[in-house]
Amino acid sequence: MRSNGVEENRFTFLFVLKTYSMKLYYVEGKVIHGMVLKLGFDYDAFINNALINLYSKCQDFWSARNLFDEMPVNNVVNWNTLITSCFSCGDLENARKLFDEMPERNTESWNAIIAGYCKLGQADVARILFDEMEERDLVSWSSMISGYLQCGMAGKALELFKEMQFVGIKPDSMIITSALTACAQMGALAMGKWIHAYTIRHKLAADVHLGTALVDMYAKCGSIDIGMQLFRGMDSKNRCTWNAMLSGLSDHGHGLTALELFREMESVGVAPDDATLVAVLSACSHAGAIDEGRRQFNRMQRDFKIAPRIEHYGCMVDILGRGGLVKEAKELIRSMPMKPNIVILGAFLNACRIHGYMDIDGDMVNQLCHVASDYGGAYVLLSNIFAAKSDWDSVAGLREKIRENKSEKKTPGCSSIEVNSMVHEFFVEDRSHPKWMEINEVILGLKHHSEPEDHV
């Protein structure tokens, strides 16, 4: 346009700045900013908001704030954009300060701060703000439900989804997708089936995102046949769809079927990502396919240009350990570019115990002691291995470390059960459930009946 001598106007810059903010072209955006100043369009409130948005998306908060402060009058859109910018930079204090200083707020203002708090892991604060809103739109409900999911609070997400139904708000496909994801995380199959029936009853458009969420929910909840049926019936699939089905098959012990599906995925030209390879390697472990596991692991960088992460190394250690190739697993751990975590060391120690491998050197013990201070189980495994070869000095040393580090589980164990489409969670020594006294009486009764009777 410029090379043809066509003169720019204010609308030109609005479109160009929006495009650069979408692509995060920071340097190019600054050039456009210079042209705006040169041509005298900096008086325009919409262009200034587009510039604030550009700098916000590129995480240059100070440039965005300077523009905001220089404007004679800021509208609510500018305030919302700057608040979002603060959250993008992790600046919760300034975001809340701006929100409290706003001369007027609209629904987007509340949605912005709710989404921001959730993004920074403070879903409880976001919920307080959500409850304070006088008017909520679908974005408000969606932000809070997806925010709970981001913070690992799937149960809260489902509770809010039910509350949304109770007050008569009709969810869109995005909220339905979030609710299905919560069901998948909690294994709430009955609730997931109800949501599926709701989508059919209300004729919600089954786009690739909603379809993938359904496949993922059924696969994670163990209904592999239904998940596969939905997967095969989808007109359009993306990589996430394939990953959902692969992970479901792998997690539920269908290793060989998962490997066949992966070969099909490659044949139709869908490129795998690192999550795909975790599912594939896990499938190899469940299927006992050691050679295939090695082959796929070696293909990661060579064929797919994917650098193995610690999860991929963990899968390979598990594959080798299950197959009795403990020495090879040990060498793989030594070759890792990152330090092994407790999962990898635990898998290795378990393989050592099962296959009677006793050659565990001091370096491995030191690594274990470094990462396993909060996991008594790993120390117990190592202690048992040393005891099996009568290395009582090492056993005594490990027991001393357990006492020093107080290696009991700091995170309480949790179990859950779904009753009438409601998931109930229970933690160790948890008395928060409203019917915990009745539940405890039943448990004591079961314990009494399970004890053997004394016979004279």
C-alpha positions as MATLAB code, in Angstrom:
seq = 'MRSNGVEENRFTFLFVLKTYSMKLYYVEGKVIHGMVLKLGFDYDAFINNALINLYSKCQDFWSARNLFDEMPVNNVVNWNTLITSCFSCGDLENARKLFDEMPERNTESWNAIIAGYCKLGQADVARILFDEMEERDLVSWSSMISGYLQCGMAGKALELFKEMQFVGIKPDSMIITSALTACAQMGALAMGKWIHAYTIRHKLAADVHLGTALVDMYAKCGSIDIGMQLFRGMDSKNRCTWNAMLSGLSDHGHGLTALELFREMESVGVAPDDATLVAVLSACSHAGAIDEGRRQFNRMQRDFKIAPRIEHYGCMVDILGRGGLVKEAKELIRSMPMKPNIVILGAFLNACRIHGYMDIDGDMVNQLCHVASDYGGAYVLLSNIFAAKSDWDSVAGLREKIRENKSEKKTPGCSSIEVNSMVHEFFVEDRSHPKWMEINEVILGLKHHSEPEDHV';
ca = [
       0.000    0.000    0.000;
       2.753    2.389    0.949;
       4.913    1.485   -2.054;
       1.969    2.360   -4.326;
       1.698    5.799   -2.755;
      -1.691    5.243   -1.108;
      -2.058    7.592    1.862;
      -2.648    6.090    5.299;
      -5.455    7.166    7.601;
      -6.370    6.386   11.203;
      -8.193    3.188   10.218;
      -5.058    1.886    8.507;
      -3.118    2.025   11.769;
      -5.937    0.443   13.751;
      -5.831   -2.648   11.546;
      -2.035   -2.803   11.340;
      -1.558   -2.433   15.111;
      -4.161   -5.107   15.782;
      -2.311   -7.478   13.451;
       1.066   -6.799   15.047;
      -0.376   -7.339   18.543;
      -1.743  -10.717   17.424;
       1.642  -11.778   16.039;
       3.618  -10.170   18.888;
       5.726   -8.116   16.447;
       7.205   -5.797   19.068;
       9.926   -4.114   16.953;
       7.609   -3.595   13.977;
       4.963   -2.234   16.339;
       7.385    0.385   17.659;
       8.084    1.450   14.066;
       4.339    1.879   13.483;
       4.144    3.842   16.743;
       6.772    6.207   15.347;
       4.748    6.665   12.163;
       1.635    7.402   14.242;
       3.516   10.163   16.068;
       4.999   11.528   12.847;
       1.618   11.739   11.125;
      -0.120   13.228   14.162;
      -2.574   10.409   14.853;
      -1.531   10.104   18.496;
      -4.549   12.211   19.495;
      -6.894    9.352   18.526;
      -8.170    7.382   21.552;
      -8.714    4.189   19.527;
      -5.191    4.210   18.104;
      -3.760    4.814   21.562;
      -5.743    1.882   22.899;
      -4.406   -0.249   20.035;
      -0.868    0.810   21.012;
      -1.516    0.020   24.692;
      -2.832   -3.374   23.614;
       0.258   -4.000   21.447;
       2.706   -3.177   24.234;
       0.602   -5.171   26.720;
       0.604   -8.290   24.538;
       4.379   -7.918   24.072;
       4.737   -7.561   27.883;
       6.225   -4.054   27.749;
       4.136   -2.825   30.668;
       6.006    0.440   31.171;
       5.448    1.640   27.596;
       1.782    0.703   27.906;
       1.533    2.566   31.233;
       3.270    5.661   29.840;
       0.779    5.839   26.974;
      -2.068    5.383   29.432;
      -0.799    8.165   31.720;
      -0.253   10.583   28.812;
      -3.829   10.316   27.580;
      -6.035   13.218   28.784;
      -9.035   10.926   29.273;
      -8.955    7.144   29.494;
     -12.003    5.105   28.650;
     -12.933    1.805   30.274;
     -11.358   -0.135   27.385;
      -7.942    1.403   28.129;
      -8.289    0.548   31.817;
      -9.207   -3.068   30.981;
      -6.292   -3.383   28.558;
      -3.794   -2.104   31.120;
      -5.137   -4.389   33.853;
      -4.698   -7.347   31.508;
      -1.172   -6.108   30.790;
      -0.322   -6.159   34.511;
      -1.478   -9.755   34.850;
       0.510  -10.742   31.740;
       3.622   -9.421   33.483;
       2.711  -11.100   36.778;
       2.154   -7.715   38.445;
      -0.858   -8.545   40.597;
      -0.393   -5.533   42.902;
      -0.667   -2.922   40.124;
      -3.515   -4.820   38.461;
      -5.618   -4.737   41.623;
      -4.670   -1.103   42.271;
      -5.835   -0.116   38.776;
      -9.052   -2.089   39.190;
      -9.811   -0.356   42.490;
      -9.045    3.084   40.955;
     -11.284    2.657   37.904;
     -13.882    5.465   37.710;
     -16.306    3.013   36.094;
     -16.302   -0.708   35.453;
     -18.091   -2.875   32.954;
     -18.467   -6.639   32.777;
     -15.230   -6.893   30.793;
     -13.401   -5.187   33.686;
     -14.576   -7.841   36.130;
     -13.848  -10.645   33.648;
     -10.317   -9.318   33.108;
      -9.424   -9.322   36.790;
     -11.078  -12.704   37.424;
      -9.148  -14.281   34.551;
      -5.966  -12.583   35.763;
      -6.215  -13.917   39.324;
      -6.906  -17.416   37.982;
      -3.922  -17.168   35.651;
      -1.699  -16.425   38.663;
      -3.138  -19.366   40.626;
      -5.426  -17.407   42.963;
      -8.783  -18.945   42.090;
     -10.192  -18.345   45.590;
      -9.688  -14.561   45.255;
     -11.163  -14.695   41.746;
     -14.239  -16.475   43.121;
     -14.782  -13.716   45.717;
     -14.752  -11.147   42.907;
     -17.001  -13.364   40.781;
     -19.566  -13.518   43.590;
     -19.442   -9.709   43.931;
     -20.455   -9.145   40.298;
     -23.918   -7.705   39.845;
     -24.195   -8.883   36.228;
     -22.402  -11.822   34.676;
     -22.176  -12.840   31.035;
     -21.072  -16.161   29.548;
     -17.458  -14.965   29.560;
     -17.685  -14.444   33.342;
     -18.845  -18.016   33.943;
     -16.361  -19.379   31.426;
     -13.443  -17.457   32.989;
     -14.222  -18.755   36.474;
     -14.828  -22.371   35.420;
     -11.698  -22.525   33.240;
      -9.824  -20.663   36.004;
     -10.630  -23.431   38.469;
      -9.284  -25.928   35.938;
      -6.051  -23.937   35.509;
      -5.572  -24.073   39.286;
      -6.166  -27.843   39.457;
      -9.591  -27.471   41.115;
     -11.726  -29.619   38.830;
     -14.271  -30.331   41.576;
     -14.902  -26.621   42.073;
     -15.249  -26.198   38.301;
     -18.003  -28.839   38.186;
     -19.776  -27.321   41.199;
     -19.850  -23.932   39.475;
     -21.064  -25.531   36.250;
     -23.973  -27.078   38.177;
     -24.701  -23.724   39.822;
     -24.805  -22.178   36.368;
     -27.431  -24.731   35.363;
     -29.404  -24.044   38.543;
     -29.707  -20.306   37.847;
     -30.818  -20.993   34.278;
     -27.763  -19.857   32.305;
     -27.339  -21.834   29.083;
     -23.660  -22.771   28.580;
     -21.921  -22.423   25.247;
     -19.582  -24.985   23.687;
     -16.536  -23.408   25.386;
     -18.020  -23.855   28.872;
     -19.182  -27.370   27.984;
     -15.627  -28.162   26.877;
     -14.258  -26.935   30.224;
     -16.840  -28.991   32.138;
     -15.924  -32.122   30.177;
     -12.245  -31.480   30.915;
     -13.108  -31.301   34.633;
     -14.964  -34.617   34.351;
     -11.930  -36.152   32.643;
      -9.618  -34.964   35.410;
     -11.850  -36.346   38.158;
     -13.030  -39.504   36.439;
     -16.644  -38.310   36.753;
     -18.071  -40.544   34.036;
     -21.751  -40.197   34.980;
     -21.525  -36.410   34.947;
     -19.621  -36.550   31.661;
     -22.346  -38.682   30.106;
     -24.993  -36.217   31.275;
     -23.072  -33.328   29.680;
     -22.721  -35.344   26.466;
     -26.484  -35.924   26.432;
     -26.988  -32.192   27.062;
     -24.941  -31.305   23.973;
     -27.047  -33.649   21.850;
     -30.337  -32.454   23.350;
     -29.517  -28.779   22.788;
     -27.859  -29.401   19.414;
     -24.597  -27.701   20.325;
     -22.205  -27.556   17.398;
     -19.748  -30.442   17.775;
     -16.603  -28.610   16.659;
     -13.147  -30.132   16.948;
     -12.609  -28.705   20.464;
     -15.855  -30.077   21.876;
     -15.343  -33.389   20.066;
     -11.829  -33.692   21.464;
     -13.089  -32.942   24.990;
     -15.660  -35.741   24.679;
     -13.062  -38.211   23.409;
     -10.695  -37.208   26.218;
     -13.386  -37.529   28.893;
     -14.494  -41.013   27.842;
     -10.908  -42.185   27.323;
      -9.675  -40.909   30.690;
     -12.707  -42.362   32.472;
     -11.980  -45.799   31.000;
     -14.823  -45.967   28.462;
     -12.385  -46.683   25.663;
     -14.971  -48.149   23.269;
     -17.203  -45.057   23.424;
     -14.173  -42.775   23.158;
     -12.965  -44.638   20.062;
     -16.443  -44.570   18.523;
     -16.607  -40.789   18.937;
     -13.035  -40.452   17.674;
     -13.849  -42.395   14.498;
     -17.016  -40.377   13.973;
     -15.312  -36.975   14.036;
     -15.175  -35.266   10.643;
     -12.265  -33.069   11.720;
      -9.463  -34.019   14.113;
      -6.441  -32.066   15.278;
      -3.315  -33.240   17.046;
      -4.985  -32.819   20.441;
      -7.719  -35.254   19.363;
      -5.186  -37.915   18.439;
      -3.255  -37.299   21.674;
      -6.418  -37.685   23.768;
      -7.202  -41.076   22.238;
      -3.584  -42.242   22.401;
      -3.279  -41.262   26.066;
      -6.551  -42.984   26.948;
      -5.487  -46.213   25.274;
      -2.068  -46.102   26.886;
      -3.310  -45.240   30.388;
      -5.779  -48.128   30.379;
      -3.356  -50.805   29.232;
      -4.183  -50.920   25.497;
      -0.552  -50.462   24.511;
      -0.587  -52.344   21.216;
      -3.775  -50.582   20.056;
      -2.176  -47.236   20.930;
       0.883  -48.072   18.826;
      -1.341  -49.029   15.891;
      -3.205  -45.726   16.245;
       0.082  -43.829   16.301;
       1.113  -45.460   13.030;
      -2.252  -44.406   11.584;
      -1.668  -40.863   12.872;
       1.637  -40.720   11.013;
       0.134  -42.176    7.848;
      -2.455  -39.378    7.599;
       0.231  -36.721    8.018;
      -0.472  -35.467   11.557;
       2.844  -34.458   13.128;
       3.340  -35.607   16.739;
       4.384  -33.317   19.566;
       6.062  -34.060   22.893;
       2.732  -35.078   24.493;
       2.165  -37.587   21.675;
       5.536  -39.196   22.338;
       4.845  -39.472   26.076;
       1.690  -41.457   25.243;
       3.542  -43.601   22.699;
       6.418  -44.424   25.061;
       3.965  -45.159   27.852;
       2.148  -47.513   25.477;
       5.441  -49.267   24.753;
       5.951  -49.718   28.492;
       2.489  -51.244   29.008;
       2.911  -53.499   25.979;
       6.421  -54.611   26.967;
       7.652  -53.369   23.568;
      11.263  -52.603   24.487;
      12.666  -52.402   20.953;
       9.779  -50.238   19.777;
      10.279  -47.974   22.786;
      13.963  -47.531   21.930;
      13.080  -46.854   18.298;
      10.493  -44.189   19.069;
      12.744  -42.538   21.660;
      15.579  -42.352   19.130;
      13.229  -40.925   16.505;
      12.273  -37.959   18.686;
      15.153  -35.699   17.750;
      16.101  -37.388   14.488;
      12.689  -37.508   12.804;
      10.437  -35.183   14.804;
      12.962  -32.552   16.008;
      11.596  -32.895   19.553;
      14.063  -32.698   22.435;
      13.228  -35.365   25.056;
      11.879  -33.947   28.304;
      12.132  -35.566   31.708;
       8.767  -37.307   31.122;
      10.182  -39.091   28.051;
      13.246  -40.216   29.981;
      10.956  -41.428   32.748;
       9.001  -43.558   30.267;
      12.218  -45.048   28.878;
      13.554  -45.894   32.346;
      10.223  -47.589   33.062;
      10.370  -49.523   29.758;
      13.906  -50.749   30.424;
      13.258  -51.437   34.100;
      10.149  -53.508   33.415;
      12.126  -55.498   30.851;
      14.905  -56.277   33.328;
      17.462  -54.077   31.532;
      18.453  -52.341   34.747;
      22.040  -51.569   33.693;
      20.832  -49.871   30.508;
      18.288  -47.896   32.541;
      21.101  -46.819   34.880;
      23.241  -45.620   31.981;
      20.277  -43.743   30.510;
      19.782  -41.913   33.810;
      23.484  -40.990   33.800;
      23.212  -39.618   30.244;
      20.228  -37.366   30.955;
      20.859  -33.637   30.358;
      18.755  -32.845   33.427;
      18.783  -34.220   36.971;
      16.465  -37.193   37.504;
      13.327  -36.608   39.548;
      11.763  -38.844   42.171;
       9.562  -40.593   39.577;
      12.574  -41.733   37.532;
      14.622  -42.762   40.550;
      11.630  -44.546   42.057;
      11.040  -46.516   38.824;
      14.735  -47.425   38.730;
      14.804  -48.586   42.364;
      11.634  -50.631   41.882;
      13.243  -52.345   38.866;
      16.341  -53.035   40.971;
      14.212  -54.643   43.676;
      12.180  -56.782   41.254;
      15.166  -58.014   39.247;
      17.615  -58.326   42.154;
      20.035  -55.694   40.891;
      22.332  -54.639   43.751;
      24.954  -52.475   42.023;
      23.786  -49.045   43.167;
      26.685  -46.651   43.553;
      27.082  -43.688   45.868;
      26.296  -41.147   43.148;
      22.859  -42.653   42.624;
      22.238  -42.706   46.380;
      23.243  -39.037   46.669;
      20.908  -38.075   43.826;
      18.092  -39.927   45.521;
      18.741  -38.257   48.863;
      18.764  -34.866   47.142;
      15.354  -35.184   45.470;
      13.556  -37.609   47.777;
      13.641  -35.827   51.126;
       9.825  -35.677   51.163;
       9.225  -39.198   49.845;
       9.834  -41.881   52.432;
       8.794  -44.645   50.020;
      11.903  -44.180   47.870;
      14.142  -44.462   50.928;
      12.351  -47.637   51.980;
      12.928  -49.169   48.520;
      16.620  -48.337   48.648;
      16.875  -49.568   52.242;
      15.337  -52.915   51.269;
      17.824  -53.294   48.401;
      20.762  -52.681   50.750;
      19.253  -55.082   53.303;
      18.988  -57.802   50.635;
      22.770  -57.699   50.164;
      23.383  -57.393   53.942;
      24.783  -53.874   53.710;
      23.565  -52.970   57.184;
      25.692  -49.834   57.477;
      23.944  -48.345   54.445;
      20.561  -49.413   55.831;
      21.306  -47.654   59.101;
      22.481  -44.526   57.266;
      19.286  -44.352   55.213;
      17.106  -44.806   58.282;
      18.954  -41.948   59.907;
      18.245  -39.758   56.842;
      14.578  -40.669   57.093;
      14.528  -39.483   60.690;
      16.493  -36.313   59.858;
      14.260  -35.331   56.966;
      11.032  -36.516   58.595;
      10.207  -38.224   55.337;
       6.523  -38.761   55.879;
       4.153  -37.781   53.055;
       3.461  -34.061   53.302;
       0.608  -34.175   50.784;
      -2.261  -36.258   52.199;
      -3.583  -39.137   50.139;
      -6.852  -38.464   48.372;
      -9.596  -40.737   47.066;
     -12.846  -39.883   45.342;
     -16.161  -41.512   44.504;
     -18.944  -40.391   42.157;
     -22.495  -40.729   43.533;
     -25.509  -39.417   41.621;
     -23.274  -37.399   39.267;
     -21.525  -35.732   42.216;
     -17.873  -36.388   42.986;
     -16.950  -36.625   46.673;
     -13.272  -36.243   47.612;
     -11.730  -37.570   50.817;
      -8.299  -36.834   52.258;
      -6.480  -38.649   55.037;
      -8.012  -37.715   58.410;
     -10.412  -35.375   56.572;
     -13.515  -34.326   58.507;
     -14.735  -31.647   56.119;
     -17.396  -33.803   54.429;
     -20.886  -32.942   55.774;
     -21.625  -36.641   56.414;
     -18.237  -37.648   57.762;
     -19.681  -38.966   61.070;
     -22.094  -41.294   59.271;
     -19.311  -42.433   56.910;
     -17.024  -43.086   59.886;
     -19.703  -45.206   61.597;
     -20.049  -47.341   58.456;
     -16.256  -47.771   58.242;
     -16.090  -48.826   61.902;
     -18.928  -51.282   61.283;
     -17.144  -52.769   58.275;
     -13.948  -53.036   60.298;
     -15.798  -54.854   63.055;
     -17.370  -57.363   60.630;
     -14.060  -57.960   58.831;
     -12.226  -58.926   62.033;
     -11.939  -62.722   62.496;
     -14.085  -64.128   65.274;
     -12.366  -65.884   68.145;
     -13.183  -69.574   68.334;
     -12.571  -71.576   71.475;
];
